[in-house]
Amino acid sequence: MRTLGRARACSACLLLVVTAGSVACQPRGEKQAHLTVGTAWSGPAAESLHRELLRVAERLGSMTIDVRTYSSYGLSDYLSKNQPQGGEGLLDLVVVPNDWLGQLAERGTIGELPSTRVEAMQDRLVRQAVLAVTDRDKVLAFPVSAETLALIYDPQRFPSPPRSIDEILSVPMPPGTIPIAVNLASPYHLAPLVSAYQGSLVDVDGNLIWRDDVLLRVFLRTAPSWQAPGGWRCFTGEDLESLQLQLYSDGKLASFISGPWLLEALEACGRPFAVTPVPAFADAEHPARALVGYQCVAVAKDSPWADLGLQIGASLLEPDVNERLNRSTRRLSVLIDSFQSQQAMASQGTVGFLRALEQGQFFPAAAHWSDSFQRAGDRLQRVARRPHAPTRDELPRLVSGGLP
């Protein structure tokens, strides 16, 4: 989900052309502003971004907005190279995860936000969102939405939110029903369980802390589920999220860790569900804290339309715009007022994810975070690629990288 790649860009373009008066920040001599936005959003999320940019453009004036959609790897590859100096191909705005920001700033691709824009954000946004787009005291982007993980569980099996992972594992289940599943190949999904034994996952330089002894402890404590018949594929299989959702819908999975993007599918599956922050293990020294990622709008440092780009980024944080954008993409709002909005409170699933967001720890914007996170993911992939569940005796060497 959050890896930086070097694959070739595969882009498709949407052209939004709006004529509605003049542009206040338009450079002299230009008849019409033209901005290009690069994003890895796809499907309904890209369509929603398209609509909101159209609305913003209608308000701001006469302009064209060229929205280029890439794969995540493709956008990373494009941004790792020097942008052309004006003309065709220049991206004026980019929509990227917050943990890309440090590297983009280090390369000189994006610039720091003006203090007036930062002050406005600090008044309206949850504090964590502003910190998540800050690297070495420089605020680098507008955070427009958040994502985090929580525990989705069957309230018919757990009448009240489980207080610990041990409580989930101890509840008697019908034959063939797995009590809990989590993606063992993803440091993002394992992070809340690791944090329960380790505490913070981030060091003072913004690097990932990922201790082998703690990871081994998490594997051993979750072993009763993934060593059960059919359990290993629920923790490591292909298209894992779809499999977990299907097993949950069929009553064969009592709980699993996932994100708010599944809410629509859960609401359609017909089985009751509830959402709560991921609980810790009963003997854990710390609370379980999921990682929180933010999708952000950053302005290219060399854009001739930088002032207009700042207006567009700020406009996506207006309450009505931000609420529509996040409702349609099934992400979480970054606005303080959204945590008390009637719409958010009406959805039990959304409330559960908002609670997980409040308790979580954010992906830092530091330049080297993505590299350390990728290394942790590569090591977990080696474990997850095994066709059968490892034995408890194999785990110590496997987790430390000692077994193929």
Disulfide bonds with the S-S distance in Angstrom:
none
